[in-house]
């Protein structure tokens, strides 16, 4: 039993034989990466199987399930290194998945750099896809498609990491421009209309689109120096509410929150999961106090402080209960006995900050990003992780015993 103040922390055997304990088997895929900046699972070829799409530093590719054959989406001649993010949707209305891609990633350059483009496979079934340029701010870092306008069509939500022309450690001169780009009728030839959502947040490492207020359109949870901010559309305006305080006690730039996802508990309530502070060393969950309004400060629970540079968060059901587990990717080692890799937290009493931790394959992947989906159709969610220093792709097949 590992003991850390303020939360329940139980290290379970990765290959436990007890029903209900999480159990995984890892598979290393043959693909080698420069930096696996981002990964998603989706059906790329219409065969009803989830394939793996990856943003590598100089290419974007997808791996075909179950052979894991590589298919190129863009190569090193089409975008400037480093590619850093992508987002899938059918942009041109041909019934096939397209990708928006952020590239020319320059972490410290708030005055230049960054490109945004979208790629279509039309006429390019056996090679790199056609690429079209879009406008981008310096330090473009995260993108997602979401319907934030409420017109039942996805907009491309674009978030730079730092405000333009800002300097560390506080990067306070300008907030980031969180933008929505609407897809025009002819996305290849027409400009994409831009809507400013907010420019009041600083060092926004990631955001998550989700309908928090039940109005049928996507809201945004944004992890930034401020903490976790809920951004909602009200009429033609935007309302921002701080719901997660973030880490605010350490010197800059160790502030706020870094990653963010929304999870569901068995009683139907939500939790919001983060890594704190920016590029931080704590796994944190927020729960809304009973009967408190959505637009209020939620209760903060530190689940884990035994990590270095947590860099990926996902929420999904990994066993047979009604709770969604919290899936965390850790990028760096604390030491020989506390390794990077995959960790999963199972709610025991979420309102009191009690979760059970399972450590999976310590040291196996320096996880830059991960995603979750049922890769083999057995009804259990599996995990796909991509590495930075380890340059690898692994599937963690879910072998948890259930009551099925």
N, C-alpha and C positions, 0 to 999 in steps of 0.2 A: 504494500500500500504506500503510495506516494502522498505526502501531506503538504498542502499549501494553504495558507490562510484564505478564508472567505469563500471557498467553494469545495465541492466534493470532487475528488480526483482519484479514479481507480484505473490502474493500468491493467488491461485484460490481455491475456495471451492471444496473439494474432490468430493462432490455429486452434482455438479452444474447442473442446468436444461437447460442451454443454449447450443444450438448446437455448436459444435466445441470445447467446453471445455472438458478436459479429465475427465472421470468419471470411478471409479472402485468400485467393491464390493469384500471384502476380505472373504476368507474361510480358516479357521484353519483346517489342516489335523490332523488325530489322531496320526501320528508318532511323537515320542519324540526323541530328539537328545541329544548327549553329546555336541559336537560342530559341527554345519553344516558347514564344511570347504569349500565345493564346491558343486555345483548343475548344472545339465544339463537336458534339455528335448530332448528326442529322442524316436523313436518307437522301443521298446525292444522286442515286440512279434509279429510284422508283421501284426497288426490289423489296421494299418493306423491311429492310434491315438498316440499322444505324451505322453509318460510316463515320470516320474521324476526319475532321478538317482542322488544319494546323497553320498558324502563322509562324513561319520560320524567319530568321533575320533577313534572308535575301530571297525568299520564295514563299508562296502560299500553295499548299498542296492538300489533297485529301487521300485517305487510305481506305481502300474498298474492303468491306466486310464480306466474307471471313478470310480472304487471302491476304489482306493488308497490302495489296498492290498499290504503288504510288501513282497518283495522277496530279499533274501540274496545273495549277490555276493561274499563277503568275510566276515568272522567273526573274533572275537578277537584272535583266535588261529592261524590265517594265516598270519597276519602282526603285526608289532610292533606299539603300540600306540605312537604318534598319526598318523593316516592317515591324509594327508594334501592336496592331489591333485589327479586327475585322468584324463584320456583322452581316448575316445572311438574310435575304428576302428575295422575292421575285420582283425585281426593280422594273423591268421592261415589259412585264405582262405576258411573257411567252410561256408561262407555266413551269419554268425551270428556275432553280435557285441561282441568284446572283450574289455577289459579295461587294460590300463597301470595304475599303482597305485603307488604313492609316499607315504612313511610311515616313521615311526621312526623320526617324526618331532621334532627336538631339536633346538629351536630358537637361543640359545646362544652358541651352541656347533659347532664351526668351525673346530674342529679337529677330530670329530668322529660322529657316528650316521648316520641316513638316510638310507633307503632301497628303492629300486625300483624293481617292479615286474610286471608281466602281468598275467591276469586271463582269462581263457577260460571256457565257460559253457559246452563244449563238455563232455558228459557223466555225467553231473551234473545238470539236469533240475530242480530238486526239492530240491537242497541244495547248500551249498557253492561251488563255482567254483574251478577248479584246478589252482594252482598258480605256476609261474616259476620266478626265480630271474634274475635280471639284475644289472649291476654295477651302483653305485650312489656316488656322492660327498656329503660331509656334507652340512647340511642346504638345501637339495633338497626341492624346494618350489613350482615350477610350471612346468607343462608338457603339451604339445599339439602335436597332429599329424599334420604334414604339409609337403607338397612337396617342400622343399627348394633346393633340388638337381636338380630338373627338369626332373626326370625320370618317371614321372606320377605315382609314388608310394609314399605313405606317409612315412616320417621319424618321429621318436619320438624325439621331441625337448625338451631338459631337461635343466632347469635353477635352480641352487641353489640361495638362497637369498644372501649369503655372500661368499666372496672368502675364500678358504681353509687357515686355520692358520692366520686369521685376527682378529684384536681386535678393539673394538669401542673406541671413537665414529665415527671415519672416516673409519675404515675397509679398509685401503688403501694399506696394504702390498701386497695383491694379488687381481686381478680381479676375478670375477666369471667365471667359465668355461661353457659357453653356448655351448651345444653339440647337435649333430644330431646322433641318433642311427638308422641305417638302418635295416629293417626287413629282416632276411635271409630266404632262401628257407624253411628251417625247423626251425622255431623259438623256438621250444621246446628244441632242441638239439644243434643247432649251435650258436656260439657267434654272437652278433649283432655288425657289424662294426661301429666304432665311428669316427665322424668327428668333429674337433674343429671349431666352427663358429667364436667365439671371446673370448678373455680373458682380454679385456680392460675396461670392465664396472664394477661398484662397487655397491653393495647392489641393485640388480635388483629384485624388488618386483614382477613384472609381465611382460608378453610379449604377443603380439597378432600377429598371422600369417595372412597375407593378401597380395595380389598381388598389391603393390602400383605403380609399374612402367609398368604394363601391358605386361610383357614378358611371362606370362603363368605359372610362378612358384611363390611360396609364398616367400614374404619378411617377415621380422620381425620388428615390432615396439616394442622397449624395454624401459620400464620405470625403471630408475635407479637414483642413485645420480647425474649422469651427466645431467638428464632431459629425453627427449624422443629421442631415437636414432633409425634411420632407418638403418637396416642391410640388404644388398642385396648381391646376389651372382653374381660375374663377372668372367666368365670362371671357373677356379678352385680356385679362391680367393674370399674374402669377402670384401665388401666396407661398412664402417660405416659412417653415416652422422648425426650430431645433427640437428634435425628439431624443437625440443621444448626445450626452455632454462631451464624449470623447476624452482623451488624455489631455489635460490642461495644466499639469503641474510641472512638467519638465521644460528645460530650455528649448527654444526653437532650434532646429526644425522638428524635434521629436514631439509633435503636437497632433491633436485631433484623432482622426480615424483614417484608415487606409483602404480597406476593402469593405463591401457591404452586400448582404443578401437578406431576403425575407424568408422566414420559415413558419410552418404551421404546427401547432400543438394539438394533442388529442381532444382537448376541450373546445377546439375551434378558434382559439386565440392565436395571435401572431407573436413571433419574436423576430428581432432584427439582429443579425450577427455581423461582427466586424473584426478586423485586426487593428489594434491600437498600439502606439500612435502611428503616424505615417511610417511605413516600412517597419512596423513595430514588432514587439516581443510579447504581446498579450492577445489571447483569444477572448473576446468580449461579446456578451449577449445582452440585449435590452428587452425587457418585458414591460408591457403597459399595465400600470396598477389597475386593479379592478374598479370599474365605474369611472375611471379617468377618461377625459376626452382624447380623441386621436391626436389633436393638436396640443400636446402637453409633453413635459419632459418625462421620458420613460426611465424605469429603474435599471441601473447598470450593474451587471454581474461579470466579474473577471473569472473566467473558467480555467485559464491556463496561463502561467507566466514562465513556463519552461520551454521556450523556443527562441529562435533568432530569425528575424525577417520572415514572418508569415506573409504569404503572397497569393493565396487563393482561398476562396470561400464558396461553399455551395450548401444548399439545404435540400434534402430529399429523404424519402423513406427508404431505409436500408435494411429493415427487418420486418416483422409481421405485426407490429403494434401500429397505433394510429398517429404517433408522433413522427415528424420529420427530423431526422438526425442532422447534425451539423458536421460538414465535411471540410477539413482544413488542409491546405498544402503549406509546408514549411520549406523555405528555400536554402537555409544555411544551418550548419551545425553549431550548437552551443559548445559541445566538447565531445569526447569519445563516447560518453554514456548518454548523451542527449542529442540525437541525430535529426537531421532534416528528413523530410518524407511526409507520409500521409497519416493524419490523425482524424478520428471520428468520435463525436461526442453524442451520447444518447441521453435524452432528457429523463431525469429521475423525478425532480421537482423543480421545474424551470422557474417558477415564480420565486423560489428561494435560491436560485443559482446552483442547483445540484444537478450535475451531469456526470455520466460515466464515460471515461476516456478509453479508447482503444488505439494503440499505436500499431501501424501496419508498415512492414517493410522498411524499418529505419535505415536511412542512408541510401536507399535504392534510387530515389529521384530527388534532385534538387528542384523542388516543384516551383516553377514559375506560374503555371496555371493548371487547372484541372476542371473536369466536367463530369456529369453523372448521367447515365442512361442504361436501359436494359439492352445490352449489346448482343446477347445470345437468345433472347426471347423466352427466358425461363421464368419471367415474372419478378425477378429481383434486379434492382438497380446495381450496375457496376460502375467503377470509377476509371476514368482515363486521365493520366497525368503526363505532363511534358516538362522536361528539365532545362535548366540553365547550365550550370557547370557540368552536369552529367550528360547533357546533349542527347537525351533518350526519350522514348515514348514507352510507357507501360500501361497495360490494362490490369486492373485489379478485379478479378472475377469474384462476384459475391457468392459465397458458398455457405452463408448463414443458414443454420437449421431453423425451419419454420414449422407451423402447424398445417401447412397445405397438404 
